[in-house]
Amino acid sequence: MNLKGKKYEDIAINFLTRKGYDIIAKNFSCKMGEIDIIALRKGVLHFVEVKGGKDTFGDPAFRVNSKKLEKIMEVGDFFISKNKQLSFEEVQIDVISVTDEGKINYYPSQRL
């Protein structure tokens, strides 16, 4: 990960922490792929994809496509299978975008 990517993820983590999310993992990776942030809040396990950069052509979150969401689901299933001690009632995929100007957009519960 480059320094800008880390900066965007740090901003997203601070945003989630302020909203009451407990950060479970950062940059969880396996042979299938990676999840930027895994968090828990009110019985919901959140797999969070972070996108950052200029918003010249629209919100950076628009770069998250159905293929990426499928990959997050696959890696998320692996994470859950390896962390059976976690207690949660629901799982969702969220996207957070951070522009170079520092604007944060949060898109909870993304679906294919």
Secondary structure by P-SEA (a helix, b strand, c coil): ccaaaaaaaaaaaaaaaaaccccccccccccccccccccccccbbbbbbbbbcccccccccccccaaaaaaaaaaaaaaaaacccccccccbbbbbbbcccbbbbbbccccc
